[in-house]
Amino acid sequence: MKVLVTGGAGYIGSTVAQQLLDAGHTVTVFDNLSSGHRAAVPPGAAFVRGETLDRAALDEVLVDAGFDAILHFAAFIEAGESMREPGRFFRNNVTGSLQLIDAAVAHGVGRFVFSSTAGVYASKDSPLLETDPVGPASVYGATKYMVEQALEWYQRIHGLRVAVLRYFNAAGAAGTRGEAHRPETHLVPLVLQVALGKRREIAIFGDDYPTPDGTCVRDYIHIEDLATAHVLALGGLAEQPFMRFNLGNGAGYSVREVIESARRVTGHPIPAVVHPRRAGDPAILIASSDRIQAELGWHPQHPELDRIIESAWRWHLAHPDGYGDGKQ
Ligand code: UDP
């Protein structure tokens, strides 16, 4: 298939773009490089720099190009930031997505794979099912759910075939691609920056949550397993017009357990200090991925947390300056 990957210079988008190429698809990456890295775009993909908020730029890419599918990763992703700057998130994540979806329909693109998040759910102390009620704790989660709802209507009205993938916590590295944001806010890379000597300590955002050790529990999924699900979902749209899947390993780890794992993997003591809670963090998010396992035969190949962190650690050791573009 001929596919457009928005956000294909980012951590998840670039890894999926590579897997799509490996599976024989033709890939164009569309990214504004606000947080992505030009060097992360696979060499086999075409690259267009542009904004999803810019309808003219989208039209230029899509007109007469014959794209079969769009995989839409481009978005602001930090829940904590979304609680300080909601307008930026609504504009970029909702308005930008609606521009893209409209452009997809206008140019006859038949399939749409959307990056959603576990952040659409409220905290639950057992694995979340796709049928569980939503209840976003952050503006970020709310923006993703708003786009999901729009996509349901576009499916019904325009026949756009849609796969919504709700990611739990992506982590780890895939070959030359790893997680490097600027500023970095994610737990795994931050913990590893302490082990690299780039930070003195890791802040634990709250230890008074209703969890076994008081810190937030998340379900960490290896980036390669996450990427594989996209390739399967793209193919699965031939059979099903609308799909919604959780993507995680079904196992929850607390912030303290992640730090412990990084201590084992790196051999570094990784000092940790408790800070107040960060706004927009649900206590517990664990995926049931039974649905995608049953319907598309997806099976995570790298479910162990230590191995996930080990792959991230190897990447950080090999790329101490990230992509070398200052964005890390
Ligand atoms: N977290 C933390 N210290 C940090 C960064 C994150 O304690 O420096 C916590 C955060 O509050 C959340 C968990 O680690 O409970 C995972 O956060 P991350 O930002 O990696 O992913 P999210 O779950 O927000 O998508």
Residues whose N, C-alpha, C, O or C-beta is under 5 A from the ligand:
A	BS01	UDP	A79 T185 H186 L187 V188 L190 A203 I204 F205 C216 V255 R278 D281
